[in-house]
């Protein structure tokens, strides 16, 4: 494993030498405090952090300037800072797809309940054909992270509709969703989910989400449909709603960065590197990470 990581770092360093805007992914265990991200936009500078390489290594993800990798790191680092990646903790995933997080959390000793849409709804939405849907534990298991016996002992899968959070889900220490909120049908439905899902947590529990953010406009956006784009005004509304109900959104940073990579906008058909900003309809979008503490 060490040899493989070294080879991967050598390849990455070579790519960085030929392309100075692509960082060297040095792997270094992250510090616990302060909060590295809070609630923030995906930016190129984050990929330069030693902790970024560390998390890609433990999640068995190949380094690239891709916002989906940023989302995995954002979620994992935030939960790590809250000391929630340890035995005795219960985690709940929504719209988990086939990401490695369930397996890694189980490796940390977390008891995981991973959920995704039922197969019929997922098929109708095109998630099965795209390979981004989980219908069984097999779809969540990453063998390079954890052995199957330990995985089966700690990870349970069930179907759940994020627009109708099951009433029997409660008492969890944390919950997460990665780029699922924008696919619930509307901005309003995404906001409702972020608030409604908090009832599945114990007081002091942590919710971590990533979703699409509109960099082009705080007025015009895609408000309904298969993929919506949240605006600054929507996130500020969420913060006010959460505060009014005694919850807390970690400090919000909407600085979008100033590097060449931050300025580059990927257009269809999208490529894998760099892919921090993308064109969706007439808008420029990126990922935003939101971390909420239940009051």
N, C-alpha and C positions, 0 to 999 in steps of 0.2 A: 504494500500500500504506500509506504514511504517513497519507494522508487518511482511508483506511478505518479505520485504528487510532484516529485522533483522533475520528472520528465515533462509533466503538464506545465509547471512553472517555467521551465526552459523554453518551451514552445511559446508561451505567453510573452516572455521577455523578448524573444525574437520578433514577435509581431509588434510589440511596443516600439522596438528600435526602428522598424520600417514605417510605423505610423505613430508619430508622437502624441496624437490625441487619444490613443488607446492606452489605458494604464497598465502597469505591471501589477498583477494580482498577488501581492504578498500576503501570506496567511499568518495572522497573529491573533491569538485569543483576545476577544474584546474585553474592555474594562466594564465594570458593572454600572458605574455612575460617572457623570450625570446621564440623563436620557440623550442618546446620540441623535435620535430622529424627532421624538415628540410626535406631532402631526405635521406632515410636510409633503412637498412635491418631490418626485424623483429628479435628481440632478447628477450630472457627471461627476462632481466632486465626491459623491458618496462612494463611487467605484474605486477611488484612490485610497479609501480607508483600509488599513490592514485587516480590520474585522470583516470586511467584505470578502476578502479572499479566504479567511477562516471559515465563514459560514458556507461559501460555495464548496469548500473542501468537505466539510462534514455532511452536507446535503448531497454530495456527489453530483454537482452541477458544473458543467464546463464553463470556464470564464468567457464572458462576452459582454459587450456594452448593450444589454437588453433589459428593458424595464421589467419583464417578468421575473428575471433573476433578482432585480431590486426588490420586488414585492416579497419574494421568499425571504430575503435578508431582512427587510423591514419588519416583517411579522416575527421572525425568529429572534432577532435582536431585541425587539420590544418586550417579548415574553421573558427573555433571559434577564433583562434588567429588572423585571418584577419578581425574579426568583421563582418563576412558574414552570421551569423545565427541570423537574425533579420528581422522585417517587412520592406518591401520596396526593398528587395533584390530578384533577379531572379537567380534561379539555374537550371542547365541542367544536367541530368544524362544520361549516355550511358551504354547500356547493363545492365540495372538495376536489371534484374532478380526479385527475391522476397525478397530482402533485406529491412531492416526497415528504411533506410536513407531518402527515399522520405517522409515518414510519419513524421519522427522526424523533418526534415527541415521545413515541413509545420507547425508543431507545433510551431516552432520558428517564424513563420510569413512569411517565404520565399515562393515566388511563384515558383512552381516547374514544369518543363517540364521533364517528365521521358520517356526514350525511350528504346526500345529493338528491336531485330530482328522481322521480320514478321513471322507469324506462320509456313508457309511452309518451310522457311529457317531454323527456329529453330527446326522443326521436323526432317529435314534432318540431322541436326547436333547433334541430340540427346538431346537437351536442354529441350524439353517438357517432355520427359520420365524421365529425371533426376529431374524434379521439380525445375529447375533453370531458368525458362523463364517466363516473364510477357507478357501477351497478352491483358490485360485490367486493369483498375484501381483497381479492386477487388484484383488482385494479389499483389498490392503494399501496401494495407491498413493493418496496424497493430493496432487493436482496443485498445490494452493496452497503446498506446502512445497518441492517439488523437481521438476525436469523428468524426463520419463519415461526418457530415455536414461541419465541418471545413476542413476536408481532401478534400472533393469534391470541395470546394471553392478555394483551393490553389494548387491542384495537377491535372495536365493534362497529359494524356498518348498518345503517338503516336509511330508508328514504325519508325525505322531508322537503316540503315546499316552503321556500323562504318567505313567500307571501302569506303563509298560514303556519306560523311557528307552532309546532305541537305543544299542547298544554302540559304534557307530562315531562318536559325537559326542564329541570331545575337543579340548583345547587352546584353548578359547575364553577370552577375557579377561573377559567378563561374560555373565550370563544374566538374564532377567527373566520374570515372569509377573504379569498383572494380573487379580485376582479370578478365578482358575481353580482354586486349591487346594481351595476349598470344594465343588467339583463332581466330585471324584475318587471319591466313593462313601462315604468315611468320614474321620474325623479322623486315624485311624492312617495311611491311605493318603496323606493330605496331608503328614504328618510324614515318612513314608518318602520321598516325592518330594523334599522340600526337602533331605534328606540325600543321597539317591541322585543327584540331579541335579548335585551338586557335583563328581562325577567327570568332568563334561564341561568343567570349568574347569582352567586352569593353576594352579599354586600361586600364591596371592596374588590370584586372580581373585575377582570380586564377584558375588554373587547377590542380586537385589532382587525381593521378592514383595509383593503386596498380597492380602488375603483378608478374610473375615468374622470379626468379633470379637463375642463375647457380652458385652454390658454388663449383663445382668440377673443372671447367676449364674456362679459359678466351680465349681458342682457340676452342676446340671442343664443340659442343652443338647441340641442335635440332633447326635448322634454319627454317624449313618449316613443315607444317602439322597442325593437330588439336590443338596441344599444343606446343608452342615453349618456349625456355628458354633464356632469355636475359642474356648477359654476361657483365662484367665490361666494355669491349671495346665498347659495344653497348650503354651503358648509357653515357660513356664519349663522344661518337660521338654525341649523342643527346644533351649533354650540349654544345658542340661546335656549333652545328647547331642553337640552340636556341640563344646563345650569338651573333652569326653572324647576326641574324635577330632582335636583340634588345630585346630579351626576357631573362628571368632569371630563372635558375633552382636553387632552394634553396640548400644550402651547402650539399654536398654529403658525407655520412658516410657509408662505406662498411665494417666496423668492424662487424664480425659475432657472437661475444659473446664468453664466456669462461665457461659457466655453463654446468652441466650435461644435462640439457634440450636442450641447444644449440647444444650439441654434438650428441644427440639422433636423429636418422634418422628413420622415420616411413616408413614401406614398405607395399605394398598391401597385403591383404585388409586393408586399412588405419583405424586407430582408432581415436577417437575424442580427446583424452587427454593423453599424450602430442602430439601435431601435429604442431610443428614449422618448422621442416625439413622433407622432404619426398623424397623418391626415385622415379624418373621419368625416365624410361629407365635405362641407366647406370649412370645417374647423380644425385647428391644431389641438391635439390632445396629448396628455401624458398621464402617468399614474400618480395618484395621491394616496398617502397612507394616513389613516386616522386611528388614534388610540384613545380609548374611553375607559374611565374608571367608574364603576357603578357606586352610587352613593348609598 
